[in-house]
Amino acid sequence: MRKMAQSLVLLLVAMPFMGAGFIAFSIPADQLDAQKVFWGEPTNFEKPGEVNYEEVIRATPEYKELKDKKVEKGTGKYWILLSKASDRAVQAISGFGEDTEYDLITAEGYLESLNPAIPADDVTKLIIKTMDPARKNAR
């Protein structure tokens, strides 16, 4: 009877991992840095992605305007454009998370730095593609 009870407990513990073939991950509370989590629930995820936030910022029209028009750093126009670029980047990351199977998106290198490290796909280029105006007009 005892052996059967142990087997039942083992089966109940293993069952969530057997169904879809996914392993659920969780960032330990003592290692959680909310500033590095852009999308998703860090306590329960199966398909994590990572993004180079600065690269996404640099791909925004607002950032390109900063560079093309050589807007002086520290001016009001500079900070407004940078804020708009940041908002656009965050919206693109969130939209990508909503539209794909990635259930957690973090800053590049963050999950890899945890103990134990959690593998993640680099989704930076995919997110940048979602910001392409020609692609949005084709939808």
C-alpha positions in Angstrom: 0.0 0.0 0.0 2.8 2.4 0.9 4.6 1.8 -2.4 1.4 2.5 -4.3 1.0 5.8 -2.4 4.5 6.8 -3.3 4.0 6.0 -6.9 0.8 8.0 -6.9 2.5 11.1 -5.4 5.3 10.8 -8.0 2.8 10.6 -10.8 1.0 13.7 -9.5 4.2 15.6 -9.3 5.4 14.6 -12.8 2.0 14.9 -14.6 2.2 18.6 -15.4 5.5 18.1 -17.2 4.4 15.1 -19.2 1.3 16.5 -21.0 2.6 18.9 -23.5 6.3 18.1 -23.2 7.1 21.5 -21.7 9.0 22.3 -18.6 7.6 25.1 -16.5 10.2 27.6 -15.3 10.1 30.1 -12.5 12.5 32.9 -11.5 13.4 32.5 -7.8 12.1 35.4 -5.7 15.5 36.3 -4.4 16.8 36.7 -8.0 13.8 38.5 -9.5 14.6 41.9 -11.0 11.2 43.3 -12.2 13.1 46.0 -14.2 14.4 43.3 -16.5 11.0 41.6 -17.1 9.2 43.3 -20.1 6.3 40.8 -20.6 4.8 37.8 -18.8 4.7 36.2 -15.4 8.1 35.5 -14.0 6.8 32.9 -11.6 5.4 30.5 -14.2 6.5 30.4 -17.8 7.3 27.8 -20.5 8.7 29.6 -23.5 10.9 32.6 -22.6 12.4 35.1 -24.9 15.0 37.8 -24.4 15.3 41.2 -26.1 18.0 43.7 -26.6 16.0 46.7 -25.5 18.5 49.3 -26.8 18.4 47.7 -30.2 14.6 48.0 -30.3 14.8 51.6 -29.2 17.3 52.4 -32.0 14.9 50.9 -34.5 12.1 53.3 -33.7 11.2 56.2 -35.9 11.6 58.6 -33.0 15.1 57.5 -32.3 15.9 57.7 -36.0 14.6 61.3 -36.0 16.9 62.1 -33.0 19.9 61.0 -35.1 18.8 62.3 -38.5 17.9 65.8 -37.2 20.9 65.8 -34.8 18.7 66.8 -31.9 20.9 68.1 -29.1 21.1 65.8 -26.0 19.4 67.2 -22.9 17.0 69.4 -24.7 13.2 69.1 -24.3 12.8 67.8 -27.8 15.5 65.1 -27.1 13.8 63.8 -24.0 10.3 63.9 -25.6 11.5 61.9 -28.6 13.4 59.4 -26.4 10.4 58.9 -24.2 8.2 58.3 -27.3 10.8 55.8 -28.6 10.8 54.0 -25.3 7.0 53.9 -25.2 7.0 52.4 -28.8 9.6 49.8 -27.8 7.6 48.7 -24.8 4.4 48.5 -26.8 6.1 46.4 -29.5 7.5 44.0 -26.9 4.1 43.7 -25.2 2.3 43.2 -28.5 4.8 40.6 -29.5 4.2 38.8 -26.2 0.5 38.9 -26.8 0.7 37.7 -30.4 3.2 34.8 -30.0 3.8 31.7 -27.9 6.5 33.5 -25.9 5.1 33.8 -22.4 8.0 35.7 -20.8 10.2 38.4 -22.4 13.2 39.7 -20.4 16.2 41.9 -21.0 19.0 40.2 -22.9 21.2 38.1 -20.7 19.0 38.3 -17.6 17.8 34.7 -17.6 21.2 33.4 -18.4 22.6 35.2 -15.4 20.3 33.4 -13.0 21.3 30.4 -10.9 20.4 28.0 -12.4 20.4 29.7 -15.8 17.3 29.5 -17.9 17.6 29.2 -21.7 15.8 31.8 -23.8 15.4 32.6 -27.5 16.6 36.0 -28.7 13.5 37.7 -30.1 15.0 41.1 -30.8 14.8 40.9 -34.6 11.3 39.5 -34.5 10.1 42.4 -32.3 11.8 44.9 -34.6 10.0 43.4 -37.6 6.6 44.0 -35.9 7.4 47.8 -35.8 7.8 48.0 -39.6 5.1 50.3 -40.8 4.8 48.5 -44.2 4.1 45.3 -42.4 1.4 46.9 -40.2 -0.3 48.3 -43.3 -0.3 44.9 -44.9 -2.4 43.4 -42.1 
